[in-house]
Amino acid sequence: MIQRNTVIDYRQFMQTGLLFMQVSFIGLGVMGYPMAGHLQRAGHSVCVYNRTAAKAKAWQQTYGGDIALTPADAAKNAEIIFVCVGNDDDVREVITGEHGALQHCKAGALLVDHTTASAQLARELAAACAKKGVSFLDAPVSGGQAGAENGQLTIMVGGEQSAFAKAQPVMDAYARHSQLLGEHGSGQLAKMMNQICIAGIVQGLAEAIHFGKQANMDCQAVIDVISKGAAQSWQMENRASTMIKGEYSFGFAVDWMRKDLAIALEEARRNGSTLALTALVDQYYADVQKSGGSRWDTSSLLTRLTGVK
């Protein structure tokens, strides 16, 4: 039995298969469902909670593991509690609410929030956890539904080095890269930067394809060429072809992007930064919502240029 005050190289133990943990996963949405599954398949003992009980039951039938009736029950025996829900209010409910994880969380546990939320909330939760003797990491992810399903997420982390060292080898079950970026809130700030970049890149790609179509170019042939040069991006490699075909059912929805951009724009107002392009693209996404594209993926910015409904 490993003592809690022992200094552990967790990554070394995980790589040699000697360390498996009792963990819980709260939130089985399009991201959390496969992420929790990767943890179970990696050998950890996983207890899940989801507001829709039928989804938790379906997860158990697929992966095994245990189901809890409340976040508090899910957390009570866990060494690490992972959370991946919708927004700030959802996070508060499942962590500090009446039946939240902190109600039964044991001292010495670690809580990792994968939700894309505000940096202010991350600092608030870190303080609440500290009062209970629980460590906290804000750890939003990038890579979308495909990244979660394939275990290829990128994780941006804020918090203490010791907590990150404990969480990283466990998160390796569904991550291709994770990195500690600073104090509590830094993970969320990094995710805001990520979404700011994506918004501008997707709009540029949409305009390029629209321009090409108007000029009667073979857009796929052009993409094949320019994707080998300075214009290359993940969005071009993974979404240009589907945009050209008018297909927009590939993961991260417009509704969620607008939620994320609202967080970034609010933080910009707080820290005095200017996000003119981000604010403009956010309104373009509002146009997509109005045309019925709330659940289309983020590459659907092209539809407002082509008139697709």
ROTOR-957085 format. One record per residue (C-alpha): residue number from 0; residue in one letter; x, y, z. Coordinates in Angstrom, 2 decimals. Layout:
nr; rest; u; v; w
NUM; A; X; Y; Z
...
END
This chain:
nr; rest; u; v; w
0; M; 0.00; 0.00; 0.00
1; I; 1.41; 3.39; -0.99
2; Q; 1.35; 5.87; 1.89
3; R; -0.18; 9.29; 1.18
4; N; 2.92; 11.15; 2.36
5; T; 5.22; 9.20; 0.05
6; V; 6.73; 11.12; -2.87
7; I; 5.58; 9.21; -5.95
8; D; 6.60; 9.36; -9.59
9; Y; 3.03; 8.67; -10.70
10; R; 3.89; 8.56; -14.40
11; Q; 6.53; 5.88; -13.79
12; F; 4.09; 3.81; -11.74
13; M; 1.38; 4.13; -14.43
14; Q; 3.77; 3.15; -17.22
15; T; 4.78; 0.01; -15.34
16; G; 1.17; -0.83; -14.53
17; L; 1.69; -0.70; -10.76
18; L; -0.65; 2.14; -9.88
19; F; -4.39; 2.10; -10.49
20; M; -6.75; 4.51; -8.81
21; Q; -10.26; 4.73; -7.49
22; V; -11.67; 7.59; -9.53
23; S; -15.03; 9.14; -10.25
24; F; -16.26; 10.91; -13.35
25; I; -19.11; 13.40; -13.11
26; G; -20.80; 14.29; -16.41
27; L; -21.26; 11.87; -19.30
28; G; -21.85; 14.20; -22.23
29; V; -20.28; 13.79; -25.66
30; M; -16.87; 14.38; -24.07
31; G; -17.19; 12.83; -20.63
32; Y; -18.76; 9.55; -21.80
33; P; -15.70; 8.36; -23.77
34; M; -13.22; 9.99; -21.38
35; A; -14.63; 8.01; -18.46
36; G; -14.57; 4.93; -20.65
37; H; -10.85; 5.36; -21.36
38; L; -10.19; 5.53; -17.62
39; Q; -12.07; 2.29; -16.99
40; R; -10.31; 0.52; -19.85
41; A; -6.94; 1.75; -18.57
42; G; -7.51; -0.27; -15.40
43; H; -8.81; 2.33; -12.99
44; S; -11.86; 1.66; -10.86
45; V; -14.39; 4.22; -12.11
46; C; -17.65; 5.39; -10.54
47; V; -19.74; 7.69; -12.74
48; Y; -22.54; 10.16; -12.15
49; N; -24.79; 11.76; -14.76
50; R; -27.95; 13.78; -14.32
51; T; -29.70; 11.54; -16.85
52; A; -29.51; 8.18; -15.12
53; A; -30.22; 6.23; -18.32
54; K; -27.01; 7.52; -19.82
55; A; -25.01; 6.39; -16.79
56; K; -26.61; 2.96; -17.10
57; A; -25.70; 2.81; -20.78
58; W; -22.12; 3.75; -19.92
59; Q; -21.95; 0.97; -17.33
60; Q; -23.27; -1.56; -19.84
61; T; -20.53; -0.51; -22.27
62; Y; -17.56; -0.18; -19.93
63; G; -18.43; -1.71; -16.57
64; G; -17.64; 0.34; -13.46
65; D; -20.08; 1.72; -10.91
66; I; -22.91; 4.26; -10.92
67; A; -23.64; 6.83; -8.21
68; L; -26.96; 8.53; -7.57
69; T; -25.40; 11.89; -6.66
70; P; -22.06; 13.65; -7.25
71; A; -21.39; 13.35; -3.51
72; D; -21.81; 9.58; -3.61
73; A; -19.57; 9.35; -6.69
74; A; -16.81; 11.26; -4.92
75; K; -16.81; 9.65; -1.49
76; N; -14.28; 6.89; -2.19
77; A; -12.39; 8.53; -5.04
78; E; -8.74; 9.56; -5.05
79; I; -9.39; 11.71; -8.11
80; I; -12.76; 13.22; -9.07
81; F; -13.10; 14.31; -12.70
82; V; -15.83; 16.73; -13.75
83; C; -16.96; 17.55; -17.29
84; V; -20.32; 19.33; -17.44
85; G; -21.83; 22.34; -19.23
86; N; -21.13; 25.75; -17.70
87; D; -20.19; 27.59; -14.51
88; D; -23.54; 26.98; -12.83
89; D; -23.44; 23.27; -13.66
90; V; -19.94; 22.99; -12.21
91; R; -20.97; 24.72; -8.98
92; E; -23.98; 22.42; -8.65
93; V; -21.99; 19.19; -8.95
94; I; -19.06; 20.35; -6.81
95; T; -20.30; 22.74; -4.11
96; G; -24.07; 22.18; -4.31
97; E; -26.25; 20.42; -1.74
98; H; -25.33; 17.02; -3.19
99; G; -22.04; 18.14; -4.69
100; A; -18.79; 16.23; -4.71
101; L; -17.25; 18.25; -1.88
102; Q; -19.94; 17.05; 0.52
103; H; -18.37; 13.57; 0.74
104; C; -14.91; 14.17; -0.75
105; K; -12.18; 12.76; 1.48
106; A; -9.23; 14.86; 2.58
107; G; -6.25; 14.31; 0.31
108; A; -8.38; 13.75; -2.78
109; L; -7.90; 15.66; -6.03
110; L; -10.67; 17.28; -8.04
111; V; -10.03; 17.93; -11.75
112; D; -12.49; 20.09; -13.67
113; H; -12.43; 19.45; -17.43
114; T; -15.35; 21.81; -18.08
115; T; -14.68; 24.90; -20.16
116; A; -15.65; 27.55; -17.62
117; S; -14.46; 30.90; -16.31
118; A; -11.08; 31.48; -14.70
119; Q; -12.91; 33.21; -11.85
120; L; -14.82; 30.00; -11.12
121; A; -11.59; 27.99; -11.12
122; R; -10.13; 30.24; -8.42
123; E; -13.38; 30.05; -6.45
124; L; -13.41; 26.26; -6.57
125; A; -9.73; 26.01; -5.67
126; A; -10.44; 27.98; -2.50
127; A; -13.50; 25.86; -1.67
128; C; -11.52; 22.65; -2.18
129; A; -8.62; 23.89; -0.04
130; K; -10.99; 24.33; 2.91
131; K; -11.82; 20.63; 2.64
132; G; -8.19; 19.53; 2.28
133; V; -8.79; 18.68; -1.39
134; S; -6.50; 19.68; -4.26
135; F; -7.97; 21.25; -7.40
136; L; -6.98; 21.60; -11.05
137; D; -8.81; 23.50; -13.76
138; A; -8.11; 21.40; -16.84
139; P; -10.25; 22.24; -19.90
140; V; -9.67; 20.14; -22.99
141; S; -9.34; 20.68; -26.72
142; G; -9.85; 18.14; -29.49
143; G; -13.61; 17.82; -29.63
144; Q; -15.71; 14.68; -29.62
145; A; -13.31; 12.85; -31.93
146; G; -10.39; 13.65; -29.64
147; A; -12.30; 12.33; -26.63
148; E; -13.34; 9.15; -28.41
149; N; -9.83; 8.49; -29.73
150; G; -8.03; 9.41; -26.49
151; Q; -6.23; 12.28; -28.23
152; L; -7.24; 15.34; -26.24
153; T; -5.01; 18.28; -25.37
154; I; -5.40; 19.38; -21.75
155; M; -4.56; 22.88; -20.47
156; V; -4.05; 22.89; -16.72
157; G; -3.97; 25.42; -13.90
158; G; -3.00; 24.57; -10.32
159; E; -0.17; 23.19; -8.23
160; Q; 2.64; 21.02; -9.59
161; S; 2.06; 18.24; -7.05
162; A; -1.59; 17.91; -8.04
163; F; -0.70; 17.91; -11.72
164; A; 1.94; 15.21; -11.18
165; K; -0.75; 13.01; -9.64
166; A; -3.35; 13.69; -12.33
167; Q; -1.23; 13.62; -15.47
168; P; -0.56; 9.88; -15.76
169; V; -4.24; 9.16; -15.15
170; M; -5.34; 11.73; -17.75
171; D; -2.94; 10.06; -20.19
172; A; -5.75; 7.53; -20.72
173; Y; -7.51; 10.08; -22.93
174; A; -4.87; 12.74; -23.66
175; R; -2.15; 13.06; -26.25
176; H; -0.71; 16.06; -24.38
177; S; -1.31; 17.78; -21.06
178; Q; 0.60; 20.71; -19.64
179; L; 0.59; 22.76; -16.45
180; L; 0.46; 26.43; -17.42
181; G; 0.39; 28.27; -14.11
182; E; -1.73; 28.95; -11.07
183; H; -5.43; 28.17; -10.69
184; G; -7.36; 29.71; -13.58
185; S; -4.49; 29.39; -16.04
186; G; -6.02; 26.35; -17.72
187; Q; -9.24; 28.22; -18.37
188; L; -7.39; 31.28; -19.66
189; A; -5.45; 29.05; -22.06
190; K; -8.69; 27.50; -23.30
191; M; -10.04; 30.99; -23.98
192; M; -6.95; 31.68; -26.11
193; N; -7.57; 28.38; -27.90
194; Q; -11.16; 29.31; -28.76
195; I; -10.15; 32.82; -29.84
196; C; -7.71; 31.25; -32.32
197; I; -10.25; 28.76; -33.62
198; A; -12.89; 31.44; -34.20
199; G; -10.58; 33.50; -36.39
200; I; -9.18; 30.51; -38.28
201; V; -12.58; 29.04; -39.11
202; Q; -13.88; 32.40; -40.33
203; G; -10.83; 32.80; -42.57
204; L; -11.30; 29.30; -43.94
205; A; -15.01; 29.94; -44.56
206; E; -14.23; 33.14; -46.47
207; A; -11.54; 31.41; -48.55
208; I; -13.89; 28.60; -49.58
209; H; -16.68; 31.08; -50.32
210; F; -14.28; 33.14; -52.44
211; G; -13.14; 30.03; -54.30
212; K; -16.69; 28.93; -55.06
213; Q; -17.58; 32.38; -56.34
214; A; -14.49; 32.28; -58.58
215; N; -15.46; 28.84; -59.95
216; M; -12.32; 27.25; -58.55
217; D; -11.95; 23.57; -57.66
218; C; -11.88; 24.31; -53.94
219; Q; -10.78; 20.83; -52.91
220; A; -7.83; 20.98; -55.29
221; V; -6.87; 24.38; -53.93
222; I; -7.12; 23.15; -50.33
223; D; -4.91; 20.19; -51.22
224; V; -2.24; 22.64; -52.36
225; I; -2.44; 25.39; -49.76
226; S; -2.70; 22.92; -46.89
227; K; 0.94; 22.09; -47.65
228; G; 2.00; 25.70; -47.11
229; A; 1.71; 28.52; -44.58
230; A; -2.12; 28.46; -44.61
231; Q; -2.18; 24.97; -43.10
232; S; -4.20; 24.45; -39.91
233; W; -6.05; 21.70; -38.05
234; Q; -9.30; 23.22; -39.25
235; M; -8.16; 23.11; -42.86
236; E; -6.95; 19.52; -42.58
237; N; -10.06; 18.26; -40.80
238; R; -12.95; 20.52; -41.83
239; A; -12.28; 22.07; -45.24
240; S; -13.47; 19.02; -47.21
241; T; -16.69; 18.73; -45.23
242; M; -17.30; 22.48; -45.49
243; I; -16.97; 22.24; -49.28
244; K; -19.57; 19.44; -49.23
245; G; -21.88; 21.41; -46.93
246; E; -21.64; 18.88; -44.09
247; Y; -21.75; 20.25; -40.55
248; S; -22.34; 17.37; -38.15
249; F; -18.83; 16.90; -36.82
250; G; -18.77; 17.42; -33.09
251; F; -18.42; 20.74; -31.27
252; A; -21.67; 22.66; -31.71
253; V; -22.22; 26.35; -32.39
254; D; -24.16; 26.70; -29.12
255; W; -21.11; 25.53; -27.17
256; M; -18.74; 27.73; -29.12
257; R; -20.85; 30.78; -28.32
258; K; -20.78; 29.80; -24.66
259; D; -16.99; 29.61; -24.78
260; L; -16.60; 32.88; -26.67
261; A; -18.87; 34.63; -24.16
262; I; -16.49; 33.52; -21.40
263; A; -13.50; 34.85; -23.36
264; L; -15.18; 38.16; -24.14
265; E; -16.17; 38.63; -20.49
266; E; -12.59; 37.95; -19.40
267; A; -11.37; 40.44; -22.01
268; R; -13.59; 43.11; -20.54
269; R; -12.13; 42.27; -17.15
270; N; -8.46; 42.37; -18.18
271; G; -8.72; 45.21; -20.68
272; S; -7.81; 43.27; -23.84
273; T; -9.31; 44.02; -27.25
274; L; -10.94; 41.10; -29.08
275; A; -12.48; 42.83; -32.09
276; L; -12.31; 39.81; -34.42
277; T; -13.57; 37.41; -31.75
278; A; -16.55; 39.66; -31.00
279; L; -17.36; 39.86; -34.72
280; V; -17.14; 36.10; -35.27
281; D; -19.29; 35.55; -32.18
282; Q; -22.02; 37.58; -33.89
283; Y; -21.54; 35.53; -37.05
284; Y; -22.19; 32.43; -34.98
285; A; -25.34; 34.15; -33.69
286; D; -26.43; 34.43; -37.34
287; V; -25.86; 30.68; -37.76
288; Q; -28.01; 30.02; -34.69
289; K; -30.80; 32.17; -36.10
290; S; -30.72; 30.18; -39.35
291; G; -31.29; 26.95; -37.41
292; G; -27.68; 25.86; -37.00
293; S; -27.36; 25.77; -33.22
294; R; -26.26; 22.14; -33.27
295; W; -24.13; 22.36; -36.40
296; D; -20.39; 22.19; -35.80
297; T; -18.28; 25.34; -35.70
298; S; -17.23; 25.10; -39.36
299; S; -20.81; 26.08; -40.27
300; L; -19.71; 29.73; -40.42
301; L; -19.59; 29.10; -44.18
302; T; -23.39; 28.80; -44.29
303; R; -23.93; 32.49; -43.60
304; L; -21.85; 33.28; -46.71
305; T; -23.42; 30.68; -49.00
306; G; -27.01; 31.03; -47.78
307; V; -27.33; 27.35; -46.82
308; K; -30.21; 26.70; -44.42
END
